[in-house]
Amino acid sequence: MFFVSVLEDDIRVHPQELSKPPLQAVTEVIEQKFLDKVIDKVGLAVSIHEIVSLEGGFIYPSDGAAYFKVQFKLVIFRPFPGEVIKGKVKSMDKNGIYVSLGFFDDIFIPDYALQEPSFFDDSEKIWIWKFSEEHNLYIDKEEEVVFTVQNIKFSSIPTPQQLATAVGEDKLLGTVMRPFRPMEVFGNINGDGLGMTAWWSGQ
């Protein structure tokens, strides 16, 4: 679920920050630029593991800022297919359930990946697993759920030209109706021991 990735970048330190030790100033810029953000095809940057090398510090007269070439290691969150993870049900609709890990919310378990047979109760707005003819098991919001990772999807930020020519629901991308998700995790709870932890706690 977590791993360390080595990156290299040209870091610009603002003139007002040049009174700080270079390592401190560069670290703060890296934190602002990378942490809690998804790096395309890599994953979600969680923390700085190590500053490996720091070179440069060149100041251009027309700019006043200092530029450093920095190699650094970041702790990255990106689960692997087949990994078993525990989260909390954030919300649900007829398409499936949405799960949060607290620090990462873009996890979706589609309707076809729920325990079979399951159905969506429109009146209660919840998913129900028909465990037997006499016994239903419920998926409750804010309760713990265990799922396996099926796949990870990375999406690039759409350009203004792409948004201008978008059709249908794609026109809503980046709005409240359809937030942009740079990394999505798709899960599955159709298996023994998967689903709500309360289902299996008595066994």
Buried (B, 14 or more C-beta within 10 A) or exposed (E): EEEEBEBEBEBBBEEEBBEEEBEEBBBBBBEEEBBEEBBEEBBBBBBBBEBEEBEBBEEEEEEEBBBBBBBBBBBBBBBEEEEBBEBBBBEBEEEBBBBBBEEBBBBBBEBEBBBEEBEBEEEEEBBBBBEEEEEEBBBBEEEBBBBBBBEBEBEEEBEEEEEEEBEEEEBEBEEEEEEEBBBBBBBBBBEEEBBBEBBEEEE
